Amino acid sequence: MWRTSSYSSENGSCVAVRFPAAGPVGVRDSKNPAGPGLAFPASAWAGFVKRSK
């Protein structure tokens, strides 16, 4: 299940994130769900979030 970031702006600049029970965290442009996405190990994603606060 993909979720749109609560920090996405109302101008359409949206990021969608997926947190599966097993496997990498997925990140994609919510305006283009069929387009390319990125996958990160959960530990890398946690580090990114911690450093971006």
N, CA, C and O atoms as a Maestro MAE file, in Angstrom:
{
 s_m_m2io_version
 :::
 2.0.0
}

f_m_ct {
 s_m_title
 :::
 protein
 m_atom[212] {
  # First column is atom index #
  i_m_mmod_type
  r_m_x_coord
  r_m_y_coord
  r_m_z_coord
  i_m_residue_number
  s_m_chain_name
  s_m_pdb_residue_name
  s_m_pdb_atom_name
  i_m_atomic_number
  :::
  1 25 0.840 -1.172 0.000 1 A "MET " " N  " 7
  2 3 0.000 0.000 0.000 1 A "MET " " CA " 6
  3 2 0.895 1.249 0.000 1 A "MET " " C  " 6
  4 15 1.777 1.393 0.847 1 A "MET " " O  " 8
  5 25 0.659 2.121 -0.938 2 A "TRP " " N  " 7
  6 3 1.399 3.376 -1.046 2 A "TRP " " CA " 6
  7 2 0.669 4.466 -0.270 2 A "TRP " " C  " 6
  8 15 -0.559 4.548 -0.295 2 A "TRP " " O  " 8
  9 25 1.448 5.307 0.426 3 A "ARG " " N  " 7
  10 3 0.886 6.439 1.162 3 A "ARG " " CA " 6
  11 2 1.564 7.716 0.681 3 A "ARG " " C  " 6
  12 15 2.777 7.748 0.475 3 A "ARG " " O  " 8
  13 25 0.772 8.761 0.506 4 A "THR " " N  " 7
  14 3 1.327 10.051 0.116 4 A "THR " " CA " 6
  15 2 1.872 10.735 1.354 4 A "THR " " C  " 6
  16 15 1.244 10.720 2.412 4 A "THR " " O  " 8
  17 25 3.022 11.323 1.218 5 A "SER " " N  " 7
  18 3 3.672 11.999 2.337 5 A "SER " " CA " 6
  19 2 2.801 13.109 2.892 5 A "SER " " C  " 6
  20 15 2.155 13.837 2.138 5 A "SER " " O  " 8
  21 25 2.782 13.241 4.206 6 A "SER " " N  " 7
  22 3 2.045 14.342 4.843 6 A "SER " " CA " 6
  23 2 2.726 15.675 4.584 6 A "SER " " C  " 6
  24 15 2.132 16.727 4.819 6 A "SER " " O  " 8
  25 25 3.964 15.648 4.104 7 A "TYR " " N  " 7
  26 3 4.699 16.877 3.794 7 A "TYR " " CA " 6
  27 2 4.544 17.293 2.333 7 A "TYR " " C  " 6
  28 15 5.112 18.306 1.925 7 A "TYR " " O  " 8
  29 25 3.802 16.551 1.553 8 A "SER " " N  " 7
  30 3 3.603 16.902 0.150 8 A "SER " " CA " 6
  31 2 2.820 18.194 0.045 8 A "SER " " C  " 6
  32 15 1.913 18.454 0.836 8 A "SER " " O  " 8
  33 25 3.176 18.987 -0.926 9 A "SER " " N  " 7
  34 3 2.501 20.277 -1.091 9 A "SER " " CA " 6
  35 2 1.232 20.111 -1.912 9 A "SER " " C  " 6
  36 15 1.027 19.086 -2.562 9 A "SER " " O  " 8
  37 25 0.400 21.113 -1.875 10 A "GLU " " N  " 7
  38 3 -0.861 21.070 -2.607 10 A "GLU " " CA " 6
  39 2 -0.695 21.379 -4.092 10 A "GLU " " C  " 6
  40 15 -1.668 21.314 -4.844 10 A "GLU " " O  " 8
  41 25 0.521 21.713 -4.527 11 A "ASN " " N  " 7
  42 3 0.737 22.047 -5.939 11 A "ASN " " CA " 6
  43 2 1.025 20.819 -6.794 11 A "ASN " " C  " 6
  44 15 1.376 20.956 -7.966 11 A "ASN " " O  " 8
  45 25 0.884 19.623 -6.229 12 A "GLY " " N  " 7
  46 3 1.089 18.411 -7.003 12 A "GLY " " CA " 6
  47 2 2.462 17.798 -6.850 12 A "GLY " " C  " 6
  48 15 2.736 16.751 -7.437 12 A "GLY " " O  " 8
  49 25 3.332 18.421 -6.079 13 A "SER " " N  " 7
  50 3 4.662 17.862 -5.835 13 A "SER " " CA " 6
  51 2 4.551 16.849 -4.707 13 A "SER " " C  " 6
  52 15 4.742 17.184 -3.538 13 A "SER " " O  " 8
  53 25 4.244 15.618 -5.060 14 A "CYS " " N  " 7
  54 3 3.951 14.601 -4.047 14 A "CYS " " CA " 6
  55 2 4.926 13.434 -4.107 14 A "CYS " " C  " 6
  56 15 5.433 13.061 -5.165 14 A "CYS " " O  " 8
  57 25 5.161 12.888 -2.954 15 A "VAL " " N  " 7
  58 3 5.981 11.693 -2.815 15 A "VAL " " CA " 6
  59 2 5.106 10.627 -2.172 15 A "VAL " " C  " 6
  60 15 4.393 10.904 -1.208 15 A "VAL " " O  " 8
  61 25 5.157 9.430 -2.694 16 A "ALA " " N  " 7
  62 3 4.437 8.308 -2.100 16 A "ALA " " CA " 6
  63 2 5.478 7.320 -1.565 16 A "ALA " " C  " 6
  64 15 6.517 7.092 -2.185 16 A "ALA " " O  " 8
  65 25 5.176 6.742 -0.406 17 A "VAL " " N  " 7
  66 3 6.094 5.818 0.254 17 A "VAL " " CA " 6
  67 2 5.348 4.534 0.575 17 A "VAL " " C  " 6
  68 15 4.163 4.551 0.908 17 A "VAL " " O  " 8
  69 25 6.065 3.414 0.468 18 A "ARG " " N  " 7
  70 3 5.482 2.103 0.791 18 A "ARG " " CA " 6
  71 2 6.392 1.424 1.796 18 A "ARG " " C  " 6
  72 15 7.606 1.366 1.602 18 A "ARG " " O  " 8
  73 25 5.805 0.906 2.879 19 A "PHE " " N  " 7
  74 3 6.537 0.205 3.918 19 A "PHE " " CA " 6
  75 2 6.048 -1.240 3.994 19 A "PHE " " C  " 6
  76 15 5.163 -1.545 4.793 19 A "PHE " " O  " 8
  77 25 6.607 -2.132 3.178 20 A "PRO " " N  " 7
  78 3 6.162 -3.527 3.212 20 A "PRO " " CA " 6
  79 2 6.632 -4.227 4.494 20 A "PRO " " C  " 6
  80 15 7.577 -3.779 5.144 20 A "PRO " " O  " 8
  81 25 5.973 -5.311 4.842 21 A "ALA " " N  " 7
  82 3 6.363 -6.069 6.032 21 A "ALA " " CA " 6
  83 2 7.782 -6.621 5.888 21 A "ALA " " C  " 6
  84 15 8.527 -6.696 6.865 21 A "ALA " " O  " 8
  85 25 8.144 -7.001 4.684 22 A "ALA " " N  " 7
  86 3 9.496 -7.497 4.414 22 A "ALA " " CA " 6
  87 2 9.976 -6.861 3.113 22 A "ALA " " C  " 6
  88 15 9.192 -6.676 2.182 22 A "ALA " " O  " 8
  89 25 11.228 -6.535 3.053 23 A "GLY " " N  " 7
  90 3 11.776 -5.958 1.834 23 A "GLY " " CA " 6
  91 2 12.039 -4.475 1.971 23 A "GLY " " C  " 6
  92 15 11.853 -3.893 3.040 23 A "GLY " " O  " 8
  93 25 12.472 -3.874 0.889 24 A "PRO " " N  " 7
  94 3 12.876 -2.471 0.941 24 A "PRO " " CA " 6
  95 2 11.690 -1.502 0.998 24 A "PRO " " C  " 6
  96 15 10.571 -1.833 0.606 24 A "PRO " " O  " 8
  97 25 11.973 -0.305 1.497 25 A "VAL " " N  " 7
  98 3 11.013 0.791 1.504 25 A "VAL " " CA " 6
  99 2 10.961 1.350 0.087 25 A "VAL " " C  " 6
  100 15 12.003 1.588 -0.524 25 A "VAL " " O  " 8
  101 25 9.765 1.561 -0.434 26 A "GLY " " N  " 7
  102 3 9.608 2.090 -1.784 26 A "GLY " " CA " 6
  103 2 9.249 3.568 -1.761 26 A "GLY " " C  " 6
  104 15 8.500 4.021 -0.894 26 A "GLY " " O  " 8
  105 25 9.786 4.317 -2.718 27 A "VAL " " N  " 7
  106 3 9.497 5.750 -2.853 27 A "VAL " " CA " 6
  107 2 9.225 6.022 -4.324 27 A "VAL " " C  " 6
  108 15 9.957 5.544 -5.191 27 A "VAL " " O  " 8
  109 25 8.170 6.791 -4.611 28 A "ARG " " N  " 7
  110 3 7.850 7.118 -6.006 28 A "ARG " " CA " 6
  111 2 7.135 8.466 -6.075 28 A "ARG " " C  " 6
  112 15 6.715 9.017 -5.057 28 A "ARG " " O  " 8
  113 25 7.011 8.973 -7.272 29 A "ASP " " N  " 7
  114 3 6.253 10.192 -7.552 29 A "ASP " " CA " 6
  115 2 4.783 9.792 -7.623 29 A "ASP " " C  " 6
  116 15 4.405 8.987 -8.475 29 A "ASP " " O  " 8
  117 25 3.958 10.334 -6.751 30 A "SER " " N  " 7
  118 3 2.552 9.920 -6.722 30 A "SER " " CA " 6
  119 2 1.780 10.350 -7.966 30 A "SER " " C  " 6
  120 15 0.717 9.798 -8.250 30 A "SER " " O  " 8
  121 25 2.295 11.324 -8.711 31 A "LYS " " N  " 7
  122 3 1.623 11.747 -9.945 31 A "LYS " " CA " 6
  123 2 1.866 10.761 -11.085 31 A "LYS " " C  " 6
  124 15 1.157 10.784 -12.091 31 A "LYS " " O  " 8
  125 25 2.864 9.899 -10.929 32 A "ASN " " N  " 7
  126 3 3.233 8.953 -11.976 32 A "ASN " " CA " 6
  127 2 3.416 7.559 -11.362 32 A "ASN " " C  " 6
  128 15 4.539 7.058 -11.310 32 A "ASN " " O  " 8
  129 25 2.328 6.926 -10.897 33 A "PRO " " N  " 7
  130 3 2.457 5.649 -10.205 33 A "PRO " " CA " 6
  131 2 3.038 4.522 -11.052 33 A "PRO " " C  " 6
  132 15 3.589 3.569 -10.501 33 A "PRO " " O  " 8
  133 25 2.931 4.605 -12.355 34 A "ALA " " N  " 7
  134 3 3.497 3.560 -13.218 34 A "ALA " " CA " 6
  135 2 4.951 3.854 -13.578 34 A "ALA " " C  " 6
  136 15 5.618 3.029 -14.202 34 A "ALA " " O  " 8
  137 25 5.436 5.017 -13.191 35 A "GLY " " N  " 7
  138 3 6.805 5.408 -13.517 35 A "GLY " " CA " 6
  139 2 7.822 4.756 -12.601 35 A "GLY " " C  " 6
  140 15 7.478 3.901 -11.785 35 A "GLY " " O  " 8
  141 25 9.074 5.162 -12.738 36 A "PRO " " N  " 7
  142 3 10.133 4.558 -11.932 36 A "PRO " " CA " 6
  143 2 9.999 4.920 -10.458 36 A "PRO " " C  " 6
  144 15 9.436 5.953 -10.098 36 A "PRO " " O  " 8
  145 25 10.522 4.060 -9.638 37 A "GLY " " N  " 7
  146 3 10.543 4.285 -8.195 37 A "GLY " " CA " 6
  147 2 11.913 3.957 -7.650 37 A "GLY " " C  " 6
  148 15 12.780 3.457 -8.368 37 A "GLY " " O  " 8
  149 25 12.098 4.235 -6.401 38 A "LEU " " N  " 7
  150 3 13.347 3.929 -5.718 38 A "LEU " " CA " 6
  151 2 13.065 2.944 -4.596 38 A "LEU " " C  " 6
  152 15 11.961 2.915 -4.050 38 A "LEU " " O  " 8
  153 25 14.053 2.145 -4.254 39 A "ALA " " N  " 7
  154 3 13.922 1.198 -3.151 39 A "ALA " " CA " 6
  155 2 15.125 1.347 -2.238 39 A "ALA " " C  " 6
  156 15 16.264 1.405 -2.703 39 A "ALA " " O  " 8
  157 25 14.874 1.408 -0.943 40 A "PHE " " N  " 7
  158 3 15.926 1.584 0.053 40 A "PHE " " CA " 6
  159 2 15.794 0.537 1.140 40 A "PHE " " C  " 6
  160 15 14.678 0.184 1.520 40 A "PHE " " O  " 8
  161 25 16.918 0.029 1.652 41 A "PRO " " N  " 7
  162 3 16.831 -0.820 2.845 41 A "PRO " " CA " 6
  163 2 16.192 -0.015 3.979 41 A "PRO " " C  " 6
  164 15 16.382 1.199 4.059 41 A "PRO " " O  " 8
  165 25 15.450 -0.672 4.840 42 A "ALA " " N  " 7
  166 3 14.763 0.023 5.931 42 A "ALA " " CA " 6
  167 2 15.737 0.834 6.776 42 A "ALA " " C  " 6
  168 15 15.394 1.933 7.213 42 A "ALA " " O  " 8
  169 25 16.928 0.329 7.014 43 A "SER " " N  " 7
  170 3 17.902 1.063 7.830 43 A "SER " " CA " 6
  171 2 18.356 2.349 7.147 43 A "SER " " C  " 6
  172 15 18.557 3.360 7.820 43 A "SER " " O  " 8
  173 25 18.521 2.331 5.828 44 A "ALA " " N  " 7
  174 3 18.906 3.534 5.092 44 A "ALA " " CA " 6
  175 2 17.778 4.554 5.129 44 A "ALA " " C  " 6
  176 15 18.030 5.749 5.284 44 A "ALA " " O  " 8
  177 25 16.542 4.098 4.988 45 A "TRP " " N  " 7
  178 3 15.399 5.013 5.036 45 A "TRP " " CA " 6
  179 2 15.296 5.654 6.422 45 A "TRP " " C  " 6
  180 15 15.067 6.858 6.532 45 A "TRP " " O  " 8
  181 25 15.464 4.855 7.476 46 A "ALA " " N  " 7
  182 3 15.406 5.401 8.842 46 A "ALA " " CA " 6
  183 2 16.489 6.459 9.050 46 A "ALA " " C  " 6
  184 15 16.238 7.480 9.689 46 A "ALA " " O  " 8
  185 25 17.687 6.225 8.518 47 A "GLY " " N  " 7
  186 3 18.761 7.202 8.622 47 A "GLY " " CA " 6
  187 2 18.436 8.482 7.877 47 A "GLY " " C  " 6
  188 15 18.716 9.577 8.367 47 A "GLY " " O  " 8
  189 25 17.845 8.353 6.688 48 A "PHE " " N  " 7
  190 3 17.449 9.522 5.908 48 A "PHE " " CA " 6
  191 2 16.427 10.363 6.668 48 A "PHE " " C  " 6
  192 15 16.564 11.583 6.765 48 A "PHE " " O  " 8
  193 25 15.398 9.700 7.207 49 A "VAL " " N  " 7
  194 3 14.349 10.411 7.921 49 A "VAL " " CA " 6
  195 2 14.924 11.103 9.159 49 A "VAL " " C  " 6
  196 15 14.575 12.247 9.450 49 A "VAL " " O  " 8
  197 25 15.790 10.422 9.874 50 A "LYS " " N  " 7
  198 3 16.387 10.997 11.096 50 A "LYS " " CA " 6
  199 2 17.183 12.258 10.763 50 A "LYS " " C  " 6
  200 15 17.115 13.246 11.494 50 A "LYS " " O  " 8
  201 25 17.934 12.226 9.666 51 A "ARG " " N  " 7
  202 3 18.778 13.363 9.308 51 A "ARG " " CA " 6
  203 2 17.998 14.501 8.634 51 A "ARG " " C  " 6
  204 15 18.501 15.621 8.551 51 A "ARG " " O  " 8
  205 25 16.799 14.232 8.161 52 A "SER " " N  " 7
  206 3 16.048 15.279 7.477 52 A "SER " " CA " 6
  207 2 15.108 16.052 8.396 52 A "SER " " C  " 6
  208 15 14.424 16.967 7.940 52 A "SER " " O  " 8
  209 25 15.062 15.715 9.633 53 A "LYS " " N  " 7
  210 3 14.171 16.442 10.567 53 A "LYS " " CA " 6
  211 2 14.770 17.758 10.961 53 A "LYS " " C  " 6
  212 15 14.169 18.503 11.735 53 A "LYS " " O  " 8
  :::
 }
 m_bond[211] {
  # First column is bond index #
  i_m_from
  i_m_to
  i_m_order
  :::
  1 1 2 1
  2 2 3 1
  3 3 4 2
  4 3 5 1
  5 5 6 1
  6 6 7 1
  7 7 8 2
  8 7 9 1
  9 9 10 1
  10 10 11 1
  11 11 12 2
  12 11 13 1
  13 13 14 1
  14 14 15 1
  15 15 16 2
  16 15 17 1
  17 17 18 1
  18 18 19 1
  19 19 20 2
  20 19 21 1
  21 21 22 1
  22 22 23 1
  23 23 24 2
  24 23 25 1
  25 25 26 1
  26 26 27 1
  27 27 28 2
  28 27 29 1
  29 29 30 1
  30 30 31 1
  31 31 32 2
  32 31 33 1
  33 33 34 1
  34 34 35 1
  35 35 36 2
  36 35 37 1
  37 37 38 1
  38 38 39 1
  39 39 40 2
  40 39 41 1
  41 41 42 1
  42 42 43 1
  43 43 44 2
  44 43 45 1
  45 45 46 1
  46 46 47 1
  47 47 48 2
  48 47 49 1
  49 49 50 1
  50 50 51 1
  51 51 52 2
  52 51 53 1
  53 53 54 1
  54 54 55 1
  55 55 56 2
  56 55 57 1
  57 57 58 1
  58 58 59 1
  59 59 60 2
  60 59 61 1
  61 61 62 1
  62 62 63 1
  63 63 64 2
  64 63 65 1
  65 65 66 1
  66 66 67 1
  67 67 68 2
  68 67 69 1
  69 69 70 1
  70 70 71 1
  71 71 72 2
  72 71 73 1
  73 73 74 1
  74 74 75 1
  75 75 76 2
  76 75 77 1
  77 77 78 1
  78 78 79 1
  79 79 80 2
  80 79 81 1
  81 81 82 1
  82 82 83 1
  83 83 84 2
  84 83 85 1
  85 85 86 1
  86 86 87 1
  87 87 88 2
  88 87 89 1
  89 89 90 1
  90 90 91 1
  91 91 92 2
  92 91 93 1
  93 93 94 1
  94 94 95 1
  95 95 96 2
  96 95 97 1
  97 97 98 1
  98 98 99 1
  99 99 100 2
  100 99 101 1
  101 101 102 1
  102 102 103 1
  103 103 104 2
  104 103 105 1
  105 105 106 1
  106 106 107 1
  107 107 108 2
  108 107 109 1
  109 109 110 1
  110 110 111 1
  111 111 112 2
  112 111 113 1
  113 113 114 1
  114 114 115 1
  115 115 116 2
  116 115 117 1
  117 117 118 1
  118 118 119 1
  119 119 120 2
  120 119 121 1
  121 121 122 1
  122 122 123 1
  123 123 124 2
  124 123 125 1
  125 125 126 1
  126 126 127 1
  127 127 128 2
  128 127 129 1
  129 129 130 1
  130 130 131 1
  131 131 132 2
  132 131 133 1
  133 133 134 1
  134 134 135 1
  135 135 136 2
  136 135 137 1
  137 137 138 1
  138 138 139 1
  139 139 140 2
  140 139 141 1
  141 141 142 1
  142 142 143 1
  143 143 144 2
  144 143 145 1
  145 145 146 1
  146 146 147 1
  147 147 148 2
  148 147 149 1
  149 149 150 1
  150 150 151 1
  151 151 152 2
  152 151 153 1
  153 153 154 1
  154 154 155 1
  155 155 156 2
  156 155 157 1
  157 157 158 1
  158 158 159 1
  159 159 160 2
  160 159 161 1
  161 161 162 1
  162 162 163 1
  163 163 164 2
  164 163 165 1
  165 165 166 1
  166 166 167 1
  167 167 168 2
  168 167 169 1
  169 169 170 1
  170 170 171 1
  171 171 172 2
  172 171 173 1
  173 173 174 1
  174 174 175 1
  175 175 176 2
  176 175 177 1
  177 177 178 1
  178 178 179 1
  179 179 180 2
  180 179 181 1
  181 181 182 1
  182 182 183 1
  183 183 184 2
  184 183 185 1
  185 185 186 1
  186 186 187 1
  187 187 188 2
  188 187 189 1
  189 189 190 1
  190 190 191 1
  191 191 192 2
  192 191 193 1
  193 193 194 1
  194 194 195 1
  195 195 196 2
  196 195 197 1
  197 197 198 1
  198 198 199 1
  199 199 200 2
  200 199 201 1
  201 201 202 1
  202 202 203 1
  203 203 204 2
  204 203 205 1
  205 205 206 1
  206 206 207 1
  207 207 208 2
  208 207 209 1
  209 209 210 1
  210 210 211 1
  211 211 212 2
  :::
 }
}
